[in-house]
Amino acid sequence: MESDPRLVPLATGVHVWSPDAAGAWGLANCGLLTAAGEAALVDTPYTLDRTDDFLAAARAAAGPGTGITTVLTTHGNGDHGWGNQRVTGAEIVSTRRTLEHQCFEPTPEQLRSLVEDTDPGEPLGWYFRRHFGRFDFRGITVQEPTRTFEGRLDLRIGDMPVELHDVGPAHTVGDMVVHLPKQRIVFAGDVVFAGDHVCHWSGPLERVVLACERVLGWDPDLVVPGHGPVLDQDGLRGHIAYLRDLADQARSLHARGLTPTEAARHLIAEDRYPDLHLPERMVITLASEFRHLDRADAEPDILALMTDCSWIAWQRDSGDQALSTASAG
Ligand SMILES: [Zn+2]
């Protein structure tokens, strides 16, 4: 059961809005930065109703007279920025390459259709209803960033120094991480996931590892992942170890001639990462990794990848049901 996310203070002027996201798609963390009468958001939720909830909490925490002037969009996935239209008049900052990712991201209409117009008796329809059926995608107009950068951009929100670093391609072609040097906090976007398997659309994993190591190099106290609970440095080191292992597995399974989906099935059968949710997402990450190993420059076929994910999740779910029926009987 999903509980309402709350805005939690992490340090002076820094809050995180963290949904209970374990094993779920689309429930991303957002941030609020406030200093000297000015406020910025790090990402906005997937849908307008959820954004309204986040904004109400953010405005209450920021206090009267503090305007939200800036939205820092970590990357182009809808679950990090489809609420941007609700922050009227704010500057929307992201990397220049984020614009490229938006070109092949499904639209809100396409997502709604995958939830409503697919067959719930088939894996794809079942999977989309299960993971995206909670979201109301109506009324969303995807906003383009109003300010983009490459490399690094230094901003001030009130008197708070904010460093933006372009670390893509990693999770997508254009990923940004937000470093708050004074508070020793990093908002890592989907370069870091906690509790769930990653689903990296771009990769290769080596570049994701490099981005994580760059974050560690800033010696932060806290790292806010794109999804899941806030990590300390040891938590991030554990995540890097998993990324490295997955890259090693990808190389050897690719060399054995497996497809990404076969490789994902192999690692799931081995129960190689027992603590992480959504193992079917390895299909997506391994497909990105295999494209790099093949030196293929095609863009990911999102629908084909989601169909393979759905089949794995569907079969695991029917396996679980068969097991619980057997043990109940
Ligand atoms: Zn995300």
Residues whose N, C-alpha, C, O or C-beta is under 5 A from the ligand:
A	BS01	ZN	A28 N77 D79 D190 G226
